[in-house]
Amino acid sequence: MDLEWLGYLAATLTTLAFVPQAAKTIRSRDTSGISLGMYVVFIVGVGCWFGYGLALGSWPMILANAVTFVLAALILALKLRHG
């Protein structure tokens, strides 16, 4: 049985769960409640998951982590710029 659909479902749900917070932070530019250390570690982790997805050829992992990386990198850039 091909369970790749489960990977796509998991990737979609976890990425979509991150979008509202990212959108709110990007709109408001308010990063006061965000931990700089947490976002640095998070981005490194997402980058590792992306690389792992590439190594496995797993499109759900690749796509979800690419989108999450971009959103998290935007938030990290705002945190660095606005404190």
PDB file with SEQRES, HELIX, SHEET and CRYST1 records, atoms N, CA, C and O in Angstrom:
SEQRES   1 A   83  MET ASP LEU GLU TRP LEU GLY TYR LEU ALA ALA THR LEU          
SEQRES   2 A   83  THR THR LEU ALA PHE VAL PRO GLN ALA ALA LYS THR ILE          
SEQRES   3 A   83  ARG SER ARG ASP THR SER GLY ILE SER LEU GLY MET TYR          
SEQRES   4 A   83  VAL VAL PHE ILE VAL GLY VAL GLY CYS TRP PHE GLY TYR          
SEQRES   5 A   83  GLY LEU ALA LEU GLY SER TRP PRO MET ILE LEU ALA ASN          
SEQRES   6 A   83  ALA VAL THR PHE VAL LEU ALA ALA LEU ILE LEU ALA LEU          
SEQRES   7 A   83  LYS LEU ARG HIS GLY                                          
HELIX    1 AA1 GLU A    4  SER A   28  1                                  25    
HELIX    2 AA2 LEU A   36  LEU A   56  1                                  21    
HELIX    3 AA3 TRP A   59  HIS A   82  1                                  24    
CRYST1    1.000    1.000    1.000  90.00  90.00  90.00 P 1           1          
ATOM      1  N   MET A   1       0.839  -1.187   0.000  1.00  0.00           N  
ATOM      2  CA  MET A   1       0.000   0.000   0.000  1.00  0.00           C  
ATOM      3  C   MET A   1       0.880   1.246   0.000  1.00  0.00           C  
ATOM      4  O   MET A   1       1.801   1.358   0.809  1.00  0.00           O  
ATOM      5  N   ASP A   2       0.599   2.173  -0.899  1.00  0.00           N  
ATOM      6  CA  ASP A   2       1.370   3.413  -1.011  1.00  0.00           C  
ATOM      7  C   ASP A   2       0.830   4.443  -0.011  1.00  0.00           C  
ATOM      8  O   ASP A   2      -0.309   4.898  -0.123  1.00  0.00           O  
ATOM      9  N   LEU A   3       1.655   4.794   0.948  1.00  0.00           N  
ATOM     10  CA  LEU A   3       1.236   5.738   1.987  1.00  0.00           C  
ATOM     11  C   LEU A   3       1.758   7.151   1.742  1.00  0.00           C  
ATOM     12  O   LEU A   3       1.757   7.971   2.660  1.00  0.00           O  
ATOM     13  N   GLU A   4       2.199   7.447   0.533  1.00  0.00           N  
ATOM     14  CA  GLU A   4       2.715   8.789   0.256  1.00  0.00           C  
ATOM     15  C   GLU A   4       1.655   9.861   0.488  1.00  0.00           C  
ATOM     16  O   GLU A   4       1.987  10.996   0.830  1.00  0.00           O  
ATOM     17  N   TRP A   5       0.398   9.514   0.306  1.00  0.00           N  
ATOM     18  CA  TRP A   5      -0.684  10.476   0.562  1.00  0.00           C  
ATOM     19  C   TRP A   5      -0.652  10.935   2.015  1.00  0.00           C  
ATOM     20  O   TRP A   5      -0.988  12.082   2.309  1.00  0.00           O  
ATOM     21  N   LEU A   6      -0.251  10.047   2.927  1.00  0.00           N  
ATOM     22  CA  LEU A   6      -0.165  10.399   4.341  1.00  0.00           C  
ATOM     23  C   LEU A   6       0.934  11.449   4.559  1.00  0.00           C  
ATOM     24  O   LEU A   6       0.778  12.364   5.367  1.00  0.00           O  
ATOM     25  N   GLY A   7       2.015  11.306   3.844  1.00  0.00           N  
ATOM     26  CA  GLY A   7       3.083  12.307   3.899  1.00  0.00           C  
ATOM     27  C   GLY A   7       2.620  13.651   3.401  1.00  0.00           C  
ATOM     28  O   GLY A   7       2.925  14.679   4.005  1.00  0.00           O  
ATOM     29  N   TYR A   8       1.878  13.656   2.296  1.00  0.00           N  
ATOM     30  CA  TYR A   8       1.340  14.920   1.777  1.00  0.00           C  
ATOM     31  C   TYR A   8       0.352  15.545   2.756  1.00  0.00           C  
ATOM     32  O   TYR A   8       0.359  16.760   2.952  1.00  0.00           O  
ATOM     33  N   LEU A   9      -0.494  14.725   3.369  1.00  0.00           N  
ATOM     34  CA  LEU A   9      -1.453  15.237   4.348  1.00  0.00           C  
ATOM     35  C   LEU A   9      -0.722  15.839   5.545  1.00  0.00           C  
ATOM     36  O   LEU A   9      -1.035  16.950   5.971  1.00  0.00           O  
ATOM     37  N   ALA A  10       0.242  15.115   6.083  1.00  0.00           N  
ATOM     38  CA  ALA A  10       1.011  15.605   7.234  1.00  0.00           C  
ATOM     39  C   ALA A  10       1.758  16.890   6.878  1.00  0.00           C  
ATOM     40  O   ALA A  10       1.752  17.844   7.655  1.00  0.00           O  
ATOM     41  N   ALA A  11       2.388  16.920   5.729  1.00  0.00           N  
ATOM     42  CA  ALA A  11       3.133  18.104   5.293  1.00  0.00           C  
ATOM     43  C   ALA A  11       2.213  19.310   5.123  1.00  0.00           C  
ATOM     44  O   ALA A  11       2.556  20.422   5.523  1.00  0.00           O  
ATOM     45  N   THR A  12       1.051  19.083   4.534  1.00  0.00           N  
ATOM     46  CA  THR A  12       0.089  20.167   4.326  1.00  0.00           C  
ATOM     47  C   THR A  12      -0.412  20.714   5.656  1.00  0.00           C  
ATOM     48  O   THR A  12      -0.446  21.928   5.856  1.00  0.00           O  
ATOM     49  N   LEU A  13      -0.798  19.834   6.557  1.00  0.00           N  
ATOM     50  CA  LEU A  13      -1.348  20.274   7.840  1.00  0.00           C  
ATOM     51  C   LEU A  13      -0.316  21.005   8.695  1.00  0.00           C  
ATOM     52  O   LEU A  13      -0.622  22.048   9.272  1.00  0.00           O  
ATOM     53  N   THR A  14       0.892  20.478   8.782  1.00  0.00           N  
ATOM     54  CA  THR A  14       1.888  21.135   9.627  1.00  0.00           C  
ATOM     55  C   THR A  14       2.340  22.472   9.040  1.00  0.00           C  
ATOM     56  O   THR A  14       2.616  23.413   9.783  1.00  0.00           O  
ATOM     57  N   THR A  15       2.416  22.559   7.724  1.00  0.00           N  
ATOM     58  CA  THR A  15       2.779  23.833   7.090  1.00  0.00           C  
ATOM     59  C   THR A  15       1.645  24.843   7.238  1.00  0.00           C  
ATOM     60  O   THR A  15       1.890  26.006   7.560  1.00  0.00           O  
ATOM     61  N   LEU A  16       0.405  24.409   7.005  1.00  0.00           N  
ATOM     62  CA  LEU A  16      -0.738  25.315   7.161  1.00  0.00           C  
ATOM     63  C   LEU A  16      -0.895  25.801   8.600  1.00  0.00           C  
ATOM     64  O   LEU A  16      -1.338  26.927   8.824  1.00  0.00           O  
ATOM     65  N   ALA A  17      -0.542  24.978   9.564  1.00  0.00           N  
ATOM     66  CA  ALA A  17      -0.633  25.378  10.967  1.00  0.00           C  
ATOM     67  C   ALA A  17       0.311  26.539  11.263  1.00  0.00           C  
ATOM     68  O   ALA A  17       0.033  27.346  12.150  1.00  0.00           O  
ATOM     69  N   PHE A  18       1.405  26.634  10.545  1.00  0.00           N  
ATOM     70  CA  PHE A  18       2.396  27.685  10.761  1.00  0.00           C  
ATOM     71  C   PHE A  18       2.001  28.997  10.072  1.00  0.00           C  
ATOM     72  O   PHE A  18       2.435  30.065  10.503  1.00  0.00           O  
ATOM     73  N   VAL A  19       1.200  28.939   9.029  1.00  0.00           N  
ATOM     74  CA  VAL A  19       0.886  30.109   8.202  1.00  0.00           C  
ATOM     75  C   VAL A  19       0.191  31.242   8.967  1.00  0.00           C  
ATOM     76  O   VAL A  19       0.606  32.390   8.809  1.00  0.00           O  
ATOM     77  N   PRO A  20      -0.841  30.993   9.785  1.00  0.00           N  
ATOM     78  CA  PRO A  20      -1.496  32.126  10.463  1.00  0.00           C  
ATOM     79  C   PRO A  20      -0.545  32.934  11.357  1.00  0.00           C  
ATOM     80  O   PRO A  20      -0.594  34.164  11.359  1.00  0.00           O  
ATOM     81  N   GLN A  21       0.308  32.256  12.105  1.00  0.00           N  
ATOM     82  CA  GLN A  21       1.263  32.979  12.958  1.00  0.00           C  
ATOM     83  C   GLN A  21       2.260  33.755  12.114  1.00  0.00           C  
ATOM     84  O   GLN A  21       2.592  34.897  12.432  1.00  0.00           O  
ATOM     85  N   ALA A  22       2.732  33.144  11.051  1.00  0.00           N  
ATOM     86  CA  ALA A  22       3.670  33.830  10.162  1.00  0.00           C  
ATOM     87  C   ALA A  22       3.011  35.054   9.532  1.00  0.00           C  
ATOM     88  O   ALA A  22       3.619  36.123   9.479  1.00  0.00           O  
ATOM     89  N   ALA A  23       1.779  34.912   9.054  1.00  0.00           N  
ATOM     90  CA  ALA A  23       1.074  36.035   8.434  1.00  0.00           C  
ATOM     91  C   ALA A  23       0.870  37.169   9.432  1.00  0.00           C  
ATOM     92  O   ALA A  23       1.066  38.336   9.094  1.00  0.00           O  
ATOM     93  N   LYS A  24       0.481  36.833  10.651  1.00  0.00           N  
ATOM     94  CA  LYS A  24       0.260  37.857  11.682  1.00  0.00           C  
ATOM     95  C   LYS A  24       1.560  38.594  12.002  1.00  0.00           C  
ATOM     96  O   LYS A  24       1.572  39.819  12.125  1.00  0.00           O  
ATOM     97  N   THR A  25       2.627  37.858  12.131  1.00  0.00           N  
ATOM     98  CA  THR A  25       3.914  38.470  12.451  1.00  0.00           C  
ATOM     99  C   THR A  25       4.408  39.333  11.297  1.00  0.00           C  
ATOM    100  O   THR A  25       4.923  40.428  11.523  1.00  0.00           O  
ATOM    101  N   ILE A  26       4.262  38.864  10.085  1.00  0.00           N  
ATOM    102  CA  ILE A  26       4.697  39.627   8.910  1.00  0.00           C  
ATOM    103  C   ILE A  26       3.877  40.903   8.767  1.00  0.00           C  
ATOM    104  O   ILE A  26       4.426  41.963   8.467  1.00  0.00           O  
ATOM    105  N   ARG A  27       2.563  40.808   8.981  1.00  0.00           N  
ATOM    106  CA  ARG A  27       1.694  41.999   8.890  1.00  0.00           C  
ATOM    107  C   ARG A  27       1.996  43.018   9.981  1.00  0.00           C  
ATOM    108  O   ARG A  27       2.137  44.209   9.706  1.00  0.00           O  
ATOM    109  N   SER A  28       2.095  42.547  11.216  1.00  0.00           N  
ATOM    110  CA  SER A  28       2.225  43.464  12.356  1.00  0.00           C  
ATOM    111  C   SER A  28       3.664  43.915  12.597  1.00  0.00           C  
ATOM    112  O   SER A  28       3.890  44.963  13.202  1.00  0.00           O  
ATOM    113  N   ARG A  29       4.621  43.148  12.136  1.00  0.00           N  
ATOM    114  CA  ARG A  29       6.032  43.396  12.405  1.00  0.00           C  
ATOM    115  C   ARG A  29       6.365  43.307  13.895  1.00  0.00           C  
ATOM    116  O   ARG A  29       7.444  43.726  14.315  1.00  0.00           O  
ATOM    117  N   ASP A  30       5.454  42.770  14.685  1.00  0.00           N  
ATOM    118  CA  ASP A  30       5.663  42.625  16.123  1.00  0.00           C  
ATOM    119  C   ASP A  30       6.315  41.280  16.410  1.00  0.00           C  
ATOM    120  O   ASP A  30       5.689  40.228  16.281  1.00  0.00           O  
ATOM    121  N   THR A  31       7.561  41.335  16.795  1.00  0.00           N  
ATOM    122  CA  THR A  31       8.308  40.115  17.087  1.00  0.00           C  
ATOM    123  C   THR A  31       8.715  40.044  18.559  1.00  0.00           C  
ATOM    124  O   THR A  31       9.571  39.244  18.937  1.00  0.00           O  
ATOM    125  N   SER A  32       8.100  40.880  19.375  1.00  0.00           N  
ATOM    126  CA  SER A  32       8.493  40.949  20.788  1.00  0.00           C  
ATOM    127  C   SER A  32       8.270  39.627  21.533  1.00  0.00           C  
ATOM    128  O   SER A  32       8.991  39.326  22.485  1.00  0.00           O  
ATOM    129  N   GLY A  33       7.299  38.858  21.116  1.00  0.00           N  
ATOM    130  CA  GLY A  33       7.014  37.594  21.792  1.00  0.00           C  
ATOM    131  C   GLY A  33       7.714  36.400  21.176  1.00  0.00           C  
ATOM    132  O   GLY A  33       7.410  35.257  21.519  1.00  0.00           O  
ATOM    133  N   ILE A  34       8.642  36.648  20.276  1.00  0.00           N  
ATOM    134  CA  ILE A  34       9.307  35.565  19.555  1.00  0.00           C  
ATOM    135  C   ILE A  34      10.737  35.419  20.066  1.00  0.00           C  
ATOM    136  O   ILE A  34      11.462  36.404  20.204  1.00  0.00           O  
ATOM    137  N   SER A  35      11.122  34.204  20.338  1.00  0.00           N  
ATOM    138  CA  SER A  35      12.468  33.904  20.802  1.00  0.00           C  
ATOM    139  C   SER A  35      13.426  33.806  19.611  1.00  0.00           C  
ATOM    140  O   SER A  35      13.221  33.004  18.699  1.00  0.00           O  
ATOM    141  N   LEU A  36      14.464  34.627  19.635  1.00  0.00           N  
ATOM    142  CA  LEU A  36      15.464  34.599  18.570  1.00  0.00           C  
ATOM    143  C   LEU A  36      16.147  33.232  18.510  1.00  0.00           C  
ATOM    144  O   LEU A  36      16.311  32.657  17.434  1.00  0.00           O  
ATOM    145  N   GLY A  37      16.539  32.726  19.663  1.00  0.00           N  
ATOM    146  CA  GLY A  37      17.207  31.415  19.707  1.00  0.00           C  
ATOM    147  C   GLY A  37      16.344  30.311  19.142  1.00  0.00           C  
ATOM    148  O   GLY A  37      16.831  29.453  18.405  1.00  0.00           O  
ATOM    149  N   MET A  38      15.059  30.326  19.482  1.00  0.00           N  
ATOM    150  CA  MET A  38      14.146  29.289  18.999  1.00  0.00           C  
ATOM    151  C   MET A  38      14.043  29.329  17.476  1.00  0.00           C  
ATOM    152  O   MET A  38      14.048  28.283  16.827  1.00  0.00           O  
ATOM    153  N   TYR A  39      13.950  30.530  16.904  1.00  0.00           N  
ATOM    154  CA  TYR A  39      13.811  30.621  15.452  1.00  0.00           C  
ATOM    155  C   TYR A  39      15.093  30.235  14.732  1.00  0.00           C  
ATOM    156  O   TYR A  39      15.036  29.664  13.642  1.00  0.00           O  
ATOM    157  N   VAL A  40      16.242  30.532  15.313  1.00  0.00           N  
ATOM    158  CA  VAL A  40      17.507  30.106  14.708  1.00  0.00           C  
ATOM    159  C   VAL A  40      17.565  28.575  14.683  1.00  0.00           C  
ATOM    160  O   VAL A  40      17.858  27.976  13.648  1.00  0.00           O  
ATOM    161  N   VAL A  41      17.287  27.956  15.816  1.00  0.00           N  
ATOM    162  CA  VAL A  41      17.304  26.487  15.886  1.00  0.00           C  
ATOM    163  C   VAL A  41      16.238  25.894  14.964  1.00  0.00           C  
ATOM    164  O   VAL A  41      16.489  24.895  14.290  1.00  0.00           O  
ATOM    165  N   PHE A  42      15.053  26.503  14.931  1.00  0.00           N  
ATOM    166  CA  PHE A  42      13.958  26.020  14.092  1.00  0.00           C  
ATOM    167  C   PHE A  42      14.358  26.037  12.614  1.00  0.00           C  
ATOM    168  O   PHE A  42      14.117  25.067  11.897  1.00  0.00           O  
ATOM    169  N   ILE A  43      14.961  27.120  12.164  1.00  0.00           N  
ATOM    170  CA  ILE A  43      15.349  27.227  10.753  1.00  0.00           C  
ATOM    171  C   ILE A  43      16.424  26.197  10.410  1.00  0.00           C  
ATOM    172  O   ILE A  43      16.386  25.593   9.337  1.00  0.00           O  
ATOM    173  N   VAL A  44      17.371  25.997  11.307  1.00  0.00           N  
ATOM    174  CA  VAL A  44      18.394  24.969  11.067  1.00  0.00           C  
ATOM    175  C   VAL A  44      17.724  23.593  10.971  1.00  0.00           C  
ATOM    176  O   VAL A  44      18.056  22.798  10.092  1.00  0.00           O  
ATOM    177  N   GLY A  45      16.787  23.319  11.873  1.00  0.00           N  
ATOM    178  CA  GLY A  45      16.070  22.039  11.841  1.00  0.00           C  
ATOM    179  C   GLY A  45      15.261  21.852  10.570  1.00  0.00           C  
ATOM    180  O   GLY A  45      15.277  20.776   9.972  1.00  0.00           O  
ATOM    181  N   VAL A  46      14.558  22.891  10.158  1.00  0.00           N  
ATOM    182  CA  VAL A  46      13.768  22.809   8.919  1.00  0.00           C  
ATOM    183  C   VAL A  46      14.698  22.599   7.726  1.00  0.00           C  
ATOM    184  O   VAL A  46      14.374  21.846   6.807  1.00  0.00           O  
ATOM    185  N   GLY A  47      15.853  23.264   7.741  1.00  0.00           N  
ATOM    186  CA  GLY A  47      16.833  23.053   6.668  1.00  0.00           C  
ATOM    187  C   GLY A  47      17.323  21.610   6.627  1.00  0.00           C  
ATOM    188  O   GLY A  47      17.519  21.043   5.552  1.00  0.00           O  
ATOM    189  N   CYS A  48      17.518  21.022   7.807  1.00  0.00           N  
ATOM    190  CA  CYS A  48      17.924  19.609   7.877  1.00  0.00           C  
ATOM    191  C   CYS A  48      16.827  18.694   7.344  1.00  0.00           C  
ATOM    192  O   CYS A  48      17.108  17.758   6.596  1.00  0.00           O  
ATOM    193  N   TRP A  49      15.574  18.961   7.727  1.00  0.00           N  
ATOM    194  CA  TRP A  49      14.457  18.155   7.209  1.00  0.00           C  
ATOM    195  C   TRP A  49      14.363  18.284   5.687  1.00  0.00           C  
ATOM    196  O   TRP A  49      14.097  17.305   4.989  1.00  0.00           O  
ATOM    197  N   PHE A  50      14.584  19.505   5.180  1.00  0.00           N  
ATOM    198  CA  PHE A  50      14.569  19.719   3.734  1.00  0.00           C  
ATOM    199  C   PHE A  50      15.648  18.876   3.060  1.00  0.00           C  
ATOM    200  O   PHE A  50      15.384  18.201   2.064  1.00  0.00           O  
ATOM    201  N   GLY A  51      16.872  18.917   3.610  1.00  0.00           N  
ATOM    202  CA  GLY A  51      17.970  18.114   3.060  1.00  0.00           C  
ATOM    203  C   GLY A  51      17.684  16.632   3.125  1.00  0.00           C  
ATOM    204  O   GLY A  51      17.989  15.892   2.189  1.00  0.00           O  
ATOM    205  N   TYR A  52      17.095  16.195   4.231  1.00  0.00           N  
ATOM    206  CA  TYR A  52      16.730  14.790   4.386  1.00  0.00           C  
ATOM    207  C   TYR A  52      15.676  14.407   3.344  1.00  0.00           C  
ATOM    208  O   TYR A  52      15.746  13.331   2.750  1.00  0.00           O  
ATOM    209  N   GLY A  53      14.712  15.283   3.128  1.00  0.00           N  
ATOM    210  CA  GLY A  53      13.700  15.037   2.103  1.00  0.00           C  
ATOM    211  C   GLY A  53      14.315  14.920   0.723  1.00  0.00           C  
ATOM    212  O   GLY A  53      13.916  14.072  -0.075  1.00  0.00           O  
ATOM    213  N   LEU A  54      15.300  15.784   0.440  1.00  0.00           N  
ATOM    214  CA  LEU A  54      16.000  15.696  -0.849  1.00  0.00           C  
ATOM    215  C   LEU A  54      16.721  14.352  -0.981  1.00  0.00           C  
ATOM    216  O   LEU A  54      16.654  13.696  -2.020  1.00  0.00           O  
ATOM    217  N   ALA A  55      17.410  13.957   0.093  1.00  0.00           N  
ATOM    218  CA  ALA A  55      18.149  12.693   0.060  1.00  0.00           C  
ATOM    219  C   ALA A  55      17.228  11.502  -0.182  1.00  0.00           C  
ATOM    220  O   ALA A  55      17.596  10.549  -0.869  1.00  0.00           O  
ATOM    221  N   LEU A  56      16.030  11.564   0.389  1.00  0.00           N  
ATOM    222  CA  LEU A  56      15.063  10.468   0.215  1.00  0.00           C  
ATOM    223  C   LEU A  56      14.243  10.604  -1.063  1.00  0.00           C  
ATOM    224  O   LEU A  56      13.603   9.648  -1.503  1.00  0.00           O  
ATOM    225  N   GLY A  57      14.265  11.785  -1.651  1.00  0.00           N  
ATOM    226  CA  GLY A  57      13.409  12.039  -2.805  1.00  0.00           C  
ATOM    227  C   GLY A  57      11.946  12.127  -2.402  1.00  0.00           C  
ATOM    228  O   GLY A  57      11.057  11.778  -3.179  1.00  0.00           O  
ATOM    229  N   SER A  58      11.699  12.596  -1.179  1.00  0.00           N  
ATOM    230  CA  SER A  58      10.341  12.675  -0.640  1.00  0.00           C  
ATOM    231  C   SER A  58       9.742  14.060  -0.900  1.00  0.00           C  
ATOM    232  O   SER A  58      10.051  15.023  -0.199  1.00  0.00           O  
ATOM    233  N   TRP A  59       8.888  14.141  -1.910  1.00  0.00           N  
ATOM    234  CA  TRP A  59       8.301  15.424  -2.268  1.00  0.00           C  
ATOM    235  C   TRP A  59       7.475  16.056  -1.154  1.00  0.00           C  
ATOM    236  O   TRP A  59       7.522  17.278  -1.011  1.00  0.00           O  
ATOM    237  N   PRO A  60       6.726  15.304  -0.362  1.00  0.00           N  
ATOM    238  CA  PRO A  60       6.011  15.951   0.748  1.00  0.00           C  
ATOM    239  C   PRO A  60       6.974  16.665   1.706  1.00  0.00           C  
ATOM    240  O   PRO A  60       6.710  17.790   2.132  1.00  0.00           O  
ATOM    241  N   MET A  61       8.072  16.019   2.035  1.00  0.00           N  
ATOM    242  CA  MET A  61       9.064  16.623   2.928  1.00  0.00           C  
ATOM    243  C   MET A  61       9.733  17.829   2.286  1.00  0.00           C  
ATOM    244  O   MET A  61       9.946  18.851   2.937  1.00  0.00           O  
ATOM    245  N   ILE A  62      10.057  17.705   1.025  1.00  0.00           N  
ATOM    246  CA  ILE A  62      10.741  18.788   0.306  1.00  0.00           C  
ATOM    247  C   ILE A  62       9.849  20.017   0.237  1.00  0.00           C  
ATOM    248  O   ILE A  62      10.278  21.114   0.596  1.00  0.00           O  
ATOM    249  N   LEU A  63       8.625  19.847  -0.217  1.00  0.00           N  
ATOM    250  CA  LEU A  63       7.721  20.987  -0.400  1.00  0.00           C  
ATOM    251  C   LEU A  63       7.349  21.653   0.918  1.00  0.00           C  
ATOM    252  O   LEU A  63       7.408  22.877   1.041  1.00  0.00           O  
ATOM    253  N   ALA A  64       6.968  20.852   1.892  1.00  0.00           N  
ATOM    254  CA  ALA A  64       6.544  21.414   3.172  1.00  0.00           C  
ATOM    255  C   ALA A  64       7.681  22.175   3.837  1.00  0.00           C  
ATOM    256  O   ALA A  64       7.472  23.270   4.358  1.00  0.00           O  
ATOM    257  N   ASN A  65       8.865  21.613   3.825  1.00  0.00           N  
ATOM    258  CA  ASN A  65       9.982  22.270   4.494  1.00  0.00           C  
ATOM    259  C   ASN A  65      10.501  23.467   3.722  1.00  0.00           C  
ATOM    260  O   ASN A  65      11.032  24.399   4.326  1.00  0.00           O  
ATOM    261  N   ALA A  66      10.364  23.468   2.411  1.00  0.00           N  
ATOM    262  CA  ALA A  66      10.740  24.649   1.626  1.00  0.00           C  
ATOM    263  C   ALA A  66       9.823  25.824   1.978  1.00  0.00           C  
ATOM    264  O   ALA A  66      10.299  26.937   2.201  1.00  0.00           O  
ATOM    265  N   VAL A  67       8.527  25.580   2.027  1.00  0.00           N  
ATOM    266  CA  VAL A  67       7.569  26.648   2.366  1.00  0.00           C  
ATOM    267  C   VAL A  67       7.783  27.121   3.802  1.00  0.00           C  
ATOM    268  O   VAL A  67       7.825  28.323   4.061  1.00  0.00           O  
ATOM    269  N   THR A  68       7.919  26.177   4.733  1.00  0.00           N  
ATOM    270  CA  THR A  68       8.114  26.531   6.135  1.00  0.00           C  
ATOM    271  C   THR A  68       9.415  27.297   6.321  1.00  0.00           C  
ATOM    272  O   THR A  68       9.464  28.247   7.102  1.00  0.00           O  
ATOM    273  N   PHE A  69      10.466  26.903   5.617  1.00  0.00           N  
ATOM    274  CA  PHE A  69      11.745  27.598   5.719  1.00  0.00           C  
ATOM    275  C   PHE A  69      11.613  29.057   5.290  1.00  0.00           C  
ATOM    276  O   PHE A  69      12.115  29.954   5.967  1.00  0.00           O  
ATOM    277  N   VAL A  70      10.946  29.291   4.179  1.00  0.00           N  
ATOM    278  CA  VAL A  70      10.776  30.665   3.688  1.00  0.00           C  
ATOM    279  C   VAL A  70      10.000  31.504   4.706  1.00  0.00           C  
ATOM    280  O   VAL A  70      10.403  32.623   5.024  1.00  0.00           O  
ATOM    281  N   LEU A  71       8.894  30.969   5.215  1.00  0.00           N  
ATOM    282  CA  LEU A  71       8.093  31.717   6.196  1.00  0.00           C  
ATOM    283  C   LEU A  71       8.890  31.974   7.480  1.00  0.00           C  
ATOM    284  O   LEU A  71       8.870  33.085   8.011  1.00  0.00           O  
ATOM    285  N   ALA A  72       9.577  30.970   7.967  1.00  0.00           N  
ATOM    286  CA  ALA A  72      10.354  31.132   9.199  1.00  0.00           C  
ATOM    287  C   ALA A  72      11.525  32.087   8.983  1.00  0.00           C  
ATOM    288  O   ALA A  72      11.872  32.853   9.882  1.00  0.00           O  
ATOM    289  N   ALA A  73      12.129  32.049   7.814  1.00  0.00           N  
ATOM    290  CA  ALA A  73      13.233  32.968   7.515  1.00  0.00           C  
ATOM    291  C   ALA A  73      12.741  34.411   7.475  1.00  0.00           C  
ATOM    292  O   ALA A  73      13.449  35.315   7.919  1.00  0.00           O  
ATOM    293  N   LEU A  74      11.538  34.640   6.949  1.00  0.00           N  
ATOM    294  CA  LEU A  74      10.962  35.988   6.960  1.00  0.00           C  
ATOM    295  C   LEU A  74      10.748  36.471   8.384  1.00  0.00           C  
ATOM    296  O   LEU A  74      11.056  37.618   8.706  1.00  0.00           O  
ATOM    297  N   ILE A  75      10.227  35.607   9.231  1.00  0.00           N  
ATOM    298  CA  ILE A  75      10.005  35.968  10.625  1.00  0.00           C  
ATOM    299  C   ILE A  75      11.337  36.230  11.325  1.00  0.00           C  
ATOM    300  O   ILE A  75      11.453  37.186  12.092  1.00  0.00           O  
ATOM    301  N   LEU A  76      12.323  35.408  11.074  1.00  0.00           N  
ATOM    302  CA  LEU A  76      13.639  35.611  11.676  1.00  0.00           C  
ATOM    303  C   LEU A  76      14.239  36.943  11.213  1.00  0.00           C  
ATOM    304  O   LEU A  76      14.818  37.675  12.017  1.00  0.00           O  
ATOM    305  N   ALA A  77      14.104  37.254   9.936  1.00  0.00           N  
ATOM    306  CA  ALA A  77      14.611  38.530   9.425  1.00  0.00           C  
ATOM    307  C   ALA A  77      13.907  39.705  10.110  1.00  0.00           C  
ATOM    308  O   ALA A  77      14.551  40.696  10.453  1.00  0.00           O  
ATOM    309  N   LEU A  78      12.593  39.599  10.309  1.00  0.00           N  
ATOM    310  CA  LEU A  78      11.864  40.653  11.023  1.00  0.00           C  
ATOM    311  C   LEU A  78      12.343  40.768  12.465  1.00  0.00           C  
ATOM    312  O   LEU A  78      12.484  41.871  12.993  1.00  0.00           O  
ATOM    313  N   LYS A  79      12.589  39.641  13.090  1.00  0.00           N  
ATOM    314  CA  LYS A  79      13.076  39.640  14.489  1.00  0.00           C  
ATOM    315  C   LYS A  79      14.433  40.332  14.551  1.00  0.00           C  
ATOM    316  O   LYS A  79      14.679  41.133  15.453  1.00  0.00           O  
ATOM    317  N   LEU A  80      15.296  40.037  13.621  1.00  0.00           N  
ATOM    318  CA  LEU A  80      16.613  40.667  13.604  1.00  0.00           C  
ATOM    319  C   LEU A  80      16.534  42.167  13.318  1.00  0.00           C  
ATOM    320  O   LEU A  80      17.307  42.952  13.868  1.00  0.00           O  
ATOM    321  N   ARG A  81      15.604  42.555  12.462  1.00  0.00           N  
ATOM    322  CA  ARG A  81      15.462  43.957  12.093  1.00  0.00           C  
ATOM    323  C   ARG A  81      14.746  44.783  13.153  1.00  0.00           C  
ATOM    324  O   ARG A  81      15.166  45.899  13.461  1.00  0.00           O  
ATOM    325  N   HIS A  82      13.660  44.239  13.714  1.00  0.00           N  
ATOM    326  CA  HIS A  82      12.801  44.997  14.620  1.00  0.00           C  
ATOM    327  C   HIS A  82      12.971  44.623  16.092  1.00  0.00           C  
ATOM    328  O   HIS A  82      12.371  45.239  16.974  1.00  0.00           O  
ATOM    329  N   GLY A  83      13.783  43.623  16.338  1.00  0.00           N  
ATOM    330  CA  GLY A  83      14.020  43.241  17.736  1.00  0.00           C  
ATOM    331  C   GLY A  83      12.981  42.454  18.307  1.00  0.00           C  
ATOM    332  O   GLY A  83      13.065  42.072  19.474  1.00  0.00           O  
TER     333      GLY A  83                                                      
END                                                                             
